[in-house]
Structure formats: C-alpha cells, structure tokens
Amino acid sequence: MSEISKLDQSLILRKIDSKTINIQITNNSMLMTIVGEFNQNLKELEKITNTKIFFRGNSITCKGKESNLKDFSEAIKFLVNKYLLTNLIEKSDISLSVKKNMKLEESNVKSFKQLIKTPRKSVIARSEKQSDYIKALKENEIVVALGPAGTGKSFLAVSVAVTLLIEKKIERVILSRPAVEAGEKLGFLPGDMKEKVDPYLRPLYDALYELFGADKIDKKIESGEIEIAPLAFMRGRTLKNCFAILDEAQNATETQIKMFLTRIGENSKLVVNGDPSQVDLIDKSKSGLIKSRDILKKLKEIKIIEFDHNDVVRHPLVSKIIQAYQKKSTDD
C-alpha cells in the first residue's frame, strides 16, 4: 500500500469555513504521538503556524488565516506519514513539518522515498538536498558532499553504509578523518595511536551508536567489519567490497583527497564530506575540498552535493548562526 493511500485511511480533513479546519486521526497511538506529551507538539505547531489549535478526543480543530491553515494541514500530513513509516515522531520533526522546502504534497512524497531503516530507528530525508544525497549514496560509486554543520552529511552517509553492511551488500565499512591537531599535538596526547586518534573520530562513533547500538557496533569494530582510522592509514590500500567515508575533508589537502579517492576498488563506494567554512589547517589555503570539487564536477560518474543553511536539521539556531557568520564574512 502506498504512503498516500495509508495517509488517506489514517486522516480525515474537513474545511469548516474559510478560517477553520478540522482533522480527525483514526489511529489512537498515532494521534497521541503526534499531539505529544501534555499536547506539547500541538503547542509548538500552534506557535510556528500562527494558528489557534483545539484538541478533543480524536479531533483537532485549527483556526487561523487560510495560508496558515494550509501550513498546519501540510504539517499534520507530514507527521502522519512520518509515523506510518517509522512509528516515531521526534521533536525536530515538528519544526521540520512546516519548513518551506519540505512541504508534503500528496503528489510528492520524495522526502519519504529515501527512507533508511536501521535497527534502532528509521531515517528520512529532511530536505530536498538530503533526499538527493541519500539517492546519490545508494546509486553512485563516488559522492562528494559540501556544506555547513548540521546538514546530515556524516550521519546519512554512515546510515547508508552500515545498512548496506547489515544487508551483506558490502563486506566492510571504513570511516576516516584527517587527524588534524586542534591546539594539541597528537604526539603529546596520552595513550596508543587508537587512543590518540579516537577523539577526532568521536562524531562517527556517535552516529554509529545512535543508529545501531553500542554493543552491535563494538562487535563489528572488533571483527573488522567496521574500521575507523585516520586518513594517513589509507595510503597504499585498495578498497574492495566496502563503503569508505572520508569525513571532515576540508582538513585534507588536494593530494590527500586524491589519494583517498584512488583507493576505490571493485564493488565499493567512496564518500568525501566536509564544510569549507571550518578549515582547521594552519594554512587554510592548503584545504583541498573546494579544489577537488572543481576538478571532479566534470566527471559524470561522480555526484557532487552542496548543502546550505536551509538544509540544517539541528537546533533551529544553528541555521541562524551559520547565516550570521556568512553575513559577517561577506561584509568583511
């Protein structure tokens, strides 16, 4: 059954007059998840759609201007579809449901077509670019993604990679980052090489644990099915039957990115992710991410995805912070 027909069976929407609509959700579990504890989700929707919302039984009545009522009804459709696919409504889904670039028309369920199902949660595209990115990760051998923090570059790549591993479509996942010092030299940090490097790779661990659980991931790391290593460890290798991700690539030189990409072997996918605005190299001009994008965009086999502040899916303030810094940079 399609998402649209499931939605039609789960939601009854009636227009009472030009300033009032009524929505009935027939599935009680879905209804309470969408409404939220102490009606918190409805209160948030009321605030961001500038409407008045009344909830009783399985009925939600919304009053406001016609354009705001449309925002509210589209938001509810989005949340119903999200629940149908994942049995889950997260706090971030509430603001996401009314973002202008994510309106869910019945003829366009693109945001749900790129669903990634992991053992702990199902992940959907949260913007048009994210949908394109997930599609590229599934269909292309090499993907280069550029954009600010919070746009899902690493999280989505890790989601697709480990899902392919669980489905036995690949044999190994390799997660790599340049080990760039941020105020301290690696040689002066305590511990062996793994302990020295792990802090730089912590965001990748966090994504793995959130999606698949610590026990399962630790076992796969121990067995070698998941390898987490600094970029320098990639030199001289040929990567076969694997999904390799180079994260924080803005801290890699053009030569290092070339070295990583030329490791590709049979039945493998390579992903290069980075934020050009957050270069930690002492000589920022040595960052190879933008240079590599300009070189590789001429190759039709390689997919380039460029995110911006509209694709940020963290706290709403993150997008505003990014825009503020971009404005200052432009003004300077």
Secondary structure in CASP SS format (residue, H / E / C, confidence):
PFRMAT SS
TARGET T0000
AUTHOR 0000-0000-0000
METHOD secondary structure of the structure
MODEL  1
M C 1.00
S C 1.00
E H 1.00
I H 1.00
S H 1.00
K H 1.00
L H 1.00
D H 1.00
Q H 1.00
S H 1.00
L E 1.00
I E 1.00
L E 1.00
R E 1.00
K E 1.00
I E 1.00
D E 1.00
S C 1.00
K C 1.00
T E 1.00
I E 1.00
N E 1.00
I E 1.00
Q E 1.00
I E 1.00
T C 1.00
N C 1.00
N H 1.00
S H 1.00
M H 1.00
L H 1.00
M H 1.00
T H 1.00
I H 1.00
V H 1.00
G C 1.00
E H 1.00
F H 1.00
N H 1.00
Q H 1.00
N H 1.00
L H 1.00
K H 1.00
E H 1.00
L H 1.00
E H 1.00
K H 1.00
I H 1.00
T H 1.00
N C 1.00
T C 1.00
K E 1.00
I E 1.00
F E 1.00
F E 1.00
R E 1.00
G C 1.00
N C 1.00
S E 1.00
I E 1.00
T E 1.00
C E 1.00
K E 1.00
G C 1.00
K C 1.00
E H 1.00
S H 1.00
N H 1.00
L H 1.00
K H 1.00
D H 1.00
F H 1.00
S H 1.00
E H 1.00
A H 1.00
I H 1.00
K H 1.00
F H 1.00
L H 1.00
V H 1.00
N H 1.00
K H 1.00
Y H 1.00
L H 1.00
L H 1.00
T H 1.00
N C 1.00
L C 1.00
I C 1.00
E C 1.00
K H 1.00
S H 1.00
D H 1.00
I H 1.00
S H 1.00
L H 1.00
S C 1.00
V C 1.00
K C 1.00
K H 1.00
N H 1.00
M H 1.00
K C 1.00
L C 1.00
E C 1.00
E C 1.00
S C 1.00
N C 1.00
V C 1.00
K H 1.00
S H 1.00
F H 1.00
K H 1.00
Q C 1.00
L C 1.00
I E 1.00
K E 1.00
T C 1.00
P C 1.00
R C 1.00
K C 1.00
S E 1.00
V E 1.00
I C 1.00
A C 1.00
R C 1.00
S C 1.00
E H 1.00
K H 1.00
Q H 1.00
S H 1.00
D H 1.00
Y H 1.00
I H 1.00
K H 1.00
A H 1.00
L H 1.00
K H 1.00
E H 1.00
N C 1.00
E C 1.00
I E 1.00
V E 1.00
V E 1.00
A E 1.00
L E 1.00
G C 1.00
P C 1.00
A C 1.00
G C 1.00
T C 1.00
G C 1.00
K H 1.00
S H 1.00
F H 1.00
L H 1.00
A H 1.00
V H 1.00
S H 1.00
V H 1.00
A H 1.00
V H 1.00
T H 1.00
L H 1.00
L H 1.00
I H 1.00
E C 1.00
K C 1.00
K C 1.00
I C 1.00
E C 1.00
R E 1.00
V E 1.00
I E 1.00
L E 1.00
S E 1.00
R E 1.00
P C 1.00
A C 1.00
V C 1.00
E C 1.00
A C 1.00
G C 1.00
E C 1.00
K C 1.00
L H 1.00
G H 1.00
F H 1.00
L C 1.00
P C 1.00
G C 1.00
D C 1.00
M H 1.00
K H 1.00
E H 1.00
K H 1.00
V H 1.00
D H 1.00
P H 1.00
Y H 1.00
L H 1.00
R H 1.00
P H 1.00
L H 1.00
Y H 1.00
D H 1.00
A H 1.00
L H 1.00
Y H 1.00
E H 1.00
L H 1.00
F H 1.00
G C 1.00
A H 1.00
D H 1.00
K H 1.00
I H 1.00
D H 1.00
K H 1.00
K H 1.00
I H 1.00
E H 1.00
S H 1.00
G C 1.00
E C 1.00
I E 1.00
E E 1.00
I E 1.00
A E 1.00
P E 1.00
L H 1.00
A H 1.00
F H 1.00
M H 1.00
R C 1.00
G C 1.00
R C 1.00
T C 1.00
L E 1.00
K C 1.00
N C 1.00
C E 1.00
F E 1.00
A E 1.00
I E 1.00
L E 1.00
D C 1.00
E C 1.00
A H 1.00
Q H 1.00
N H 1.00
A C 1.00
T E 1.00
E H 1.00
T H 1.00
Q H 1.00
I H 1.00
K H 1.00
M H 1.00
F H 1.00
L H 1.00
T C 1.00
R C 1.00
I E 1.00
G C 1.00
E C 1.00
N C 1.00
S C 1.00
K E 1.00
L E 1.00
V E 1.00
V E 1.00
N E 1.00
G E 1.00
D C 1.00
P C 1.00
S C 1.00
Q C 1.00
V C 1.00
D C 1.00
L C 1.00
I C 1.00
D C 1.00
K H 1.00
S H 1.00
K H 1.00
S E 1.00
G C 1.00
L H 1.00
I H 1.00
K H 1.00
S H 1.00
R H 1.00
D H 1.00
I H 1.00
L H 1.00
K C 1.00
K C 1.00
L C 1.00
K C 1.00
E C 1.00
I E 1.00
K E 1.00
I E 1.00
I E 1.00
E E 1.00
F C 1.00
D C 1.00
H H 1.00
N H 1.00
D H 1.00
V C 1.00
V C 1.00
R C 1.00
H C 1.00
P H 1.00
L H 1.00
V H 1.00
S H 1.00
K H 1.00
I H 1.00
I H 1.00
Q H 1.00
A H 1.00
Y H 1.00
Q H 1.00
K H 1.00
K H 1.00
S H 1.00
T H 1.00
D H 1.00
D C 1.00
END
